[in-house]
Amino acid sequence: MERGLLWLPLLGMFFWLVWQGSKEYQKVEAYRTWAEQFERAKYDILSVLAQKGDEITWGKPTPQGPVKLESFSLKDVQKICLLVDDKPAEMIHPPKKGRNIALEFVFAEAGKSLRVPFTEIPLAAEWGQYLQRQLPQGDGEQNP
């Protein structure tokens, strides 16, 4: 009987992991359906980001689909910065480590900016470089 009691927490942990995996699978499937309408899209556990023409849409992934969606035009963006641990970083040679990663979109409208969180520095840098090339005023800035 003692052996059964020892295995009970492991069994509970197994079912919890299965439930978490199922939730994450539902998020990915909901994202996949949502992303079909865009030219380019990315998914990670912190946010979803998609582009269609000059329009950028981002939000938070949930099993029911992305929520808290916000959209803006690249025509309104003055510059794009890669932030690692809330400090500007080079997109061409990004740092290898960091906890708090985001792309910051600075708008032409004074003092307005938006941060889109990422979990991986290389993915954020790749998106930042790509979107900088899409800015209406040309290449955009390579370094913040």
Phi, psi and omega in degrees: 000325179297323179297319178298320178292329177289325181280341182301313178298323178294321177296317177300317179296320178300312180295324177297316179296320177298317180296316179297318178297321178296318178297316181294321177299318178298321178298314182295318179294320177295320177297315182303316178297315180296320187288343182301334183279356184249161178282324184214137182210156176223150178230134162211176188293342181269326184198163170244146181218137181214154179231138172220106185066233178270355183270130176248133178234137178216159180187193181252135179283140173221165178299337179272354183122168180299140178234171181053043182289135175231144178232150175206163181261139175296339178296335180270354183272129178273316177204163180236129181238142171268125178246129176235119185056042178063019177239142177299142179225155178288137178278330181288319178234074184288158176296158182277333184231153177171152182261312186258103186245136179203155167259128179254125177259116180261123184268156179299329177296126188307128173076003183261128176212165182218135178248128176251117183285148176228158175260340183237131180297313181300323179293318178296317180296318179298313178296319180299315179296316180298312183291329176298321178293338181273349181299140183301328184277014176116224185288340186073184180270139177275328179241143178288000000 
